[in-house]
Amino acid sequence: MLDQPLDEISSDPLASSPSAGLSGPIIGPRIITDLEGLRSLGKSRSFRSREPIVIRLPDLSAAQTEELTSRINGYRNECGCSLGAKTMTAGLVVMLIFLCASYGAFTTRFLMRLPFAFLVAFVCAGAGKATGILLARRRLRLELDQL
């Protein structure tokens, strides 16, 4: 960088960094200013996009707009991890209780079937995660339909 002429040195740290341009474009918020645009959000491709949504409806106060924006972005960003963790824990506990009742606690037969309990726990985690995402999307669509 020192061997470049002074007029070619950029004062912008992002432009002068070696990884400039490799991270892709910066995603700006999508601004919704009418009720039809808000209602069509649940059916459009931007429903699944990562860009945040900013709602600016003239009929709502600033506090209502902020609350609605927060709820909608929260529903869109739901990953299902919380429900997935709960169902994974429940599945593991139920399987451990079942194995203890069937084969006795810490017997050889219990220990031989213990990997099955972990397999059930992972399946329950995946099912819980998918259910959490579906429930969040359903809540978002219900919220949009109520407007």
N, C-alpha and C positions, 0 to 999 in steps of 0.2 A: 504494500500500500504506500510505502514511502517513496518508491520509485515512480509513482504516478504523478503527473503534473497536478498542481493545486486546483485547477479548474475542473479536473475530472474526479476529484475526491468528493464523495457525497456526504453530506452532513446527516442524512437519514440513516439510522443504524440498521433498519430492516433492509434497505436497498443495498447497503454496503456489506451486509453479512454474506458469508459464503453460501448459506442455504436460502438466500432470497429467491422467492418464486417457486420453491419446491413444495411448500405446504399447501398450495392451492389458493383459490380466491377466498377472501374473507366474506362470510355470509352475513348479510345485513338483515334486519327484521322485515317481515312482511306487514305492511300497514293496512288494516281493514277499516274503511270509513263508512260502510253502509251495511244494513242488516242482511241484505241478500248475499253479499260477499261473505258474511259471517256464517250464514246458514249453508252456503255451498262449500264451506271449509271441510265439513265432514265427508263430502263426496269427492273432493278434489285430491290431486296428487300432493298438494302442499300439506295435507293432513299428516303424511308420513315423513315430510322433510324435516331437516334439523334446524331450519331457520326459525327464529322466534317470531311470534305473532304479536303485534301491537294493535290494540283496538282503540279506535278514536271515533266513537259514535256520538253524534251531536245531542242525542236524547239522554245520555247518561252523564252523571257528574264525574268529576275526576276520581273520587274515591271508588265509585261503582266501576268505572272503567279499569282502574288499577286492579281491583278485586277480580273482575271478570277475566282480564288478561292473565293474571296469575293462575287462576283456576284452569283456564284453557291450556296454557303452556304446561302446567303441571300434569294434566291428563295426557297431553301429547308426548311428554317426556317420560311417562311411566314405563319402567323397564320390567316390572313384575318380580323383582328380586326379593322384596319383602314377603310377598305371598309364597314365592318359591322356597324361601328359607323356612317359613312356618310349615309348609306341607312336607318339606324334606325332614324336618325334625319330627313331625307327627308320624310320618311313614317309618322312620327309623325306630322310634319308640314303640309303635304298634308291632313292628316286626320283632323287636327284641323281646317284648312281652310274649308274643306268640311263640317264639323259639324257646324261651324259658319255660313256658307252660307245657310245650310239647316234648322237650328233650331234657329239661332240667337246666339249672344255671351252671354254666362253665363246665359242662361235660364235653367229652370228645365229640359227640354227635352235635351238640350246640355249636362248638367252635368250627366244625366242618361246614355248617350251614350259615355261619356268620357272614360270609361274603354275599350271600343272597339278600341279607338284610340291607347291606350297603347298596346293592343294585336296586332294590325297591326304593331306597331313599333317593337315589339319583333320578329314578323315573318320576317319583313324586315331586322332586324339585322342578323338573322340566314341565310337568303338568301344572304345577302351581304358578310357574313363571308365565306360561302361556295363558292361563286363566286370569292372572293379574293384568296382563296387557289387554286381553279381551274386555275385562270389566272396566278398565280405564277408558277404552275407546267407546264402550257403550255409555258410560257416564258422560263423556264429551258429547256424543251424539244426542243424548237426552237433554243436556244443557243447551245445546244449539237449537234443538227443536222447541224448547220452552221460550226462546226469545222470539 
